[in-house]
Amino acid sequence: MVQRAPEAPGEPRPRLPRDLRRRAEGRALAHRRIFPFLAGATALSAIAAGVLVWIIDRRDFHTLGDGLWWALVTIATVGYGDIVPHTAWGRIVGSVVIVVGVTFIAVLTATLTSIFISTDQDQRADAAAAARADGSDDDTTQALLRELVRRLESIERRLEH
């Protein structure tokens, strides 16, 4: 077992190297483990909420199908309003279902955005590495700088006369 020296007060905590951190984050996104987990957890939450609200509020939810339908449209944040719980416990379940639904949508959006950004960053890094490898960027930059110097010298000569 490796023991670490205690950190001095005010000293920043050691961080993972950037490439190691990126690989760890990328692995979860690349294998798409996050989305199936979220979708499964949300589906199970909807089923559990539908069954639970059907059990505790039979006055408003006459069939299990009514409970499942209500849970599905509530967790999707659609909320048609065709079936609404009127008891306190039904409303508590409804509140939890709404929070789970909004959270799922927020995390799904963040996950997809992260995938898009990660892909774009990887493509840009690959393009930059390829440009550095063949030196084309350096040659182009040097040629442009030489042209600018030549033009500036020409302007200076005209101004002196």
C-alpha positions in Angstrom: 0.0 0.0 0.0 1.4 3.4 -1.0 1.2 6.1 1.6 1.1 9.7 0.5 2.6 12.6 2.4 0.0 14.9 4.0 -0.7 18.0 2.0 0.5 21.3 3.4 -2.2 23.8 4.2 -2.9 26.0 1.1 -1.1 23.6 -1.1 -3.1 22.5 -4.1 -4.2 18.8 -4.3 -2.3 16.7 -6.8 -4.3 16.3 -10.0 -4.4 13.5 -12.5 -2.3 14.2 -15.6 -4.4 15.8 -18.3 -4.2 12.9 -20.8 -5.0 10.3 -18.1 -8.0 12.3 -17.0 -9.2 12.7 -20.6 -8.8 9.0 -21.3 -10.9 8.1 -18.2 -13.6 10.5 -19.2 -13.5 9.5 -22.8 -13.8 5.8 -21.9 -17.1 6.3 -20.2 -18.4 8.4 -23.1 -16.9 6.2 -25.9 -18.5 3.1 -24.5 -21.8 4.9 -24.1 -22.2 3.5 -20.6 -23.8 6.6 -19.2 -26.8 6.8 -21.5 -28.0 3.1 -21.0 -27.6 3.5 -17.3 -29.6 6.7 -17.2 -32.3 5.3 -19.5 -32.6 2.1 -17.5 -32.8 4.0 -14.2 -35.4 6.3 -15.6 -37.5 3.5 -17.1 -37.4 1.6 -13.8 -38.3 4.8 -11.9 -41.3 5.4 -14.2 -42.5 1.8 -13.7 -42.0 2.0 -10.0 -43.8 5.3 -9.8 -46.6 4.0 -11.9 -47.1 1.0 -9.7 -46.7 3.0 -6.5 -49.2 5.7 -7.5 -51.7 3.0 -8.6 -51.4 1.3 -5.3 -51.7 4.5 -3.1 -54.2 6.4 -5.2 -56.8 4.0 -6.6 -59.4 6.8 -6.8 -57.5 8.7 -9.5 -55.6 5.7 -11.0 -58.2 3.0 -11.7 -55.9 0.7 -13.6 -52.2 -0.1 -13.5 -52.1 1.2 -17.1 -53.4 4.6 -15.9 -50.5 4.7 -13.3 -47.9 3.7 -15.9 -49.2 6.2 -18.5 -49.3 9.0 -15.9 -45.7 8.1 -14.8 -44.4 8.0 -18.3 -45.9 11.4 -19.4 -44.8 13.0 -16.1 -41.3 11.7 -16.2 -41.0 12.9 -19.8 -42.1 16.3 -18.5 -45.0 16.4 -20.9 -47.8 16.1 -18.3 -50.9 15.9 -20.4 -53.1 16.5 -17.3 -55.6 13.8 -18.3 -54.8 11.9 -15.1 -53.8 13.8 -12.0 -53.2 12.6 -8.4 -55.3 14.4 -5.9 -54.1 12.7 -2.6 -51.1 14.0 -0.7 -49.1 10.8 -1.3 -49.9 10.9 -5.0 -48.6 14.4 -5.3 -45.5 13.5 -3.4 -44.8 10.6 -5.8 -45.6 13.1 -8.7 -43.1 15.6 -7.4 -40.4 12.9 -7.2 -41.2 11.7 -10.7 -41.0 15.3 -12.1 -37.6 15.8 -10.5 -36.3 12.5 -11.8 -37.6 13.4 -15.3 -36.0 16.9 -15.4 -32.7 15.5 -14.0 -32.7 12.8 -16.7 -33.2 15.3 -19.5 -30.5 17.6 -18.0 -27.9 14.8 -17.7 -28.8 13.4 -21.1 -28.3 16.9 -22.7 -25.0 17.4 -20.8 -23.8 13.9 -21.9 -24.6 14.4 -25.5 -23.0 17.9 -25.5 -19.9 16.4 -23.8 -19.7 13.7 -26.5 -19.9 16.3 -29.3 -17.3 18.6 -27.7 -15.0 15.7 -26.9 -15.2 14.5 -30.5 -14.5 18.0 -31.8 -11.5 18.5 -29.5 -10.1 15.2 -30.5 -10.4 16.1 -34.2 -8.8 19.4 -33.7 -6.0 17.9 -31.7 -5.4 15.3 -34.4 -5.4 18.0 -37.1 -2.9 20.1 -35.1 -0.7 17.1 -34.5 -0.7 16.2 -38.2 0.1 19.8 -39.2 3.0 19.8 -36.7 4.3 16.5 -38.0 4.5 17.6 -41.6 5.6 21.1 -40.7 3.2 22.7 -43.2 1.9 25.2 -40.7 5.5 26.4 -39.8 6.4 26.8 -43.5 3.2 28.7 -44.3 3.7 31.0 -41.3 7.3 31.7 -42.2 6.4 32.5 -45.8 3.6 34.9 -44.6 6.0 36.6 -42.2 8.6 37.1 -44.9 6.0 38.6 -47.2 4.9 41.0 -44.4 8.5 42.1 -43.7 9.0 42.7 -47.5 5.9 44.8 -47.7 6.8 46.8 -44.6 10.2 47.5 -45.9 8.7 48.7 -49.2 6.4 51.0 -47.3 9.2 52.4 -45.1 11.3 53.1 -48.3 8.4 55.1 -49.8 7.9 57.1 -46.6 11.6 58.0 -46.4 11.6 59.6 -49.9 
